[in-house]
């Protein structure tokens, strides 16, 4: 599977990449700390799964999902957030998130 990872924390980018690359069938096609760059990259790359953090700049993860949906770019989405609320989780699912993963304490 082709994965793209977006997280504002470079340490988290590396942790997620390492976890995914333990399975040799997984391919990381891109990584970014910026929502706009992620949007631009996904317009050009074949991505099966987007692993995205809610807390991004210049716009948040929900806005990124809305933009991708409007552009008809529809990868499977796993979203994380440092302090998720029930309303955030609900909004994530309503905007196309397939799985919401609250990160462990070290994230």
C-alpha positions in Angstrom: 0.0 0.0 0.0 1.1 3.6 -0.7 1.1 5.8 2.4 1.5 9.6 2.8 2.1 10.9 6.3 1.4 14.5 7.4 2.3 15.6 11.0 3.6 18.9 12.3 6.1 17.1 14.5 9.0 15.6 12.6 9.6 13.1 15.4 6.1 11.8 14.9 6.7 11.6 11.2 9.6 9.3 11.8 7.8 7.2 14.4 4.8 6.6 12.0 7.1 5.9 9.1 9.1 3.4 11.0 6.0 1.6 12.2 4.6 1.4 8.6 7.8 0.4 7.0 8.1 -2.7 9.2 5.8 -4.3 6.7 7.7 -4.5 3.4 4.5 -4.2 1.4 4.0 -0.7 2.7 5.6 2.2 0.7 5.9 5.7 2.1 5.4 7.9 -1.0 5.6 11.2 0.9 5.8 13.0 4.2 5.1 16.6 5.1 4.6 18.9 8.1 2.5 21.3 6.0 -1.2 20.9 5.0 -0.8 22.9 1.7 2.1 20.8 0.6 0.2 17.6 1.4 -2.7 18.8 -0.7 -0.4 19.6 -3.6 1.5 16.3 -3.3 -1.7 14.2 -3.2 -2.9 15.9 -6.4 0.1 14.3 -8.1 0.8 11.0 -6.2 -1.0 7.7 -6.0 -1.8 7.4 -2.3 -3.9 4.6 -0.8 -3.8 5.8 2.8 -3.3 9.3 4.2 -2.1 9.4 7.8 -2.9 13.0 8.9 -2.7 14.9 12.1 -5.5 17.4 13.0 -3.1 20.1 14.2 -1.6 21.4 10.9 -0.8 24.7 9.3 -1.8 26.8 7.3 -5.1 25.0 7.8 -6.1 22.1 10.0 -6.6 18.4 9.1 -10.4 18.8 8.7 -10.0 21.5 6.1 -7.4 19.4 4.3 -10.0 16.5 4.1 -12.6 18.9 2.7 -10.2 20.2 0.1 -9.2 16.7 -0.9 -12.9 15.7 -1.2 -13.7 18.7 -3.3 -10.8 17.8 -5.6 -12.1 14.2 -5.8 -8.9 12.9 -4.1 -10.2 10.1 -1.9 -7.5 8.1 -0.1 -8.4 6.2 3.0 -7.7 8.5 5.9 -6.3 7.8 9.4 -6.4 10.9 11.6 -4.6 11.6 14.8 -4.9 14.5 17.3 -3.0 15.2 20.5 -6.2 16.2 22.5 -9.2 14.9 20.6 -12.7 15.9 21.7 -15.8 14.0 20.8 -16.9 16.8 18.5 -13.5 16.7 16.7 -13.8 13.0 16.2 -17.3 13.3 14.9 -16.3 16.1 12.5 -13.4 14.0 11.3 -15.7 11.1 10.4 -18.2 13.4 8.8 -15.4 14.8 6.6 -14.1 11.5 5.3 -11.9 10.1 8.0 -12.0 6.3 8.0 -10.2 5.8 11.4 -9.5 8.2 14.2 -6.5 7.2 16.3 -5.8 9.0 19.5 -2.0 8.9 19.8 -0.2 7.2 22.8 1.4 9.3 25.4 4.8 9.5 23.7 3.2 11.2 20.6 
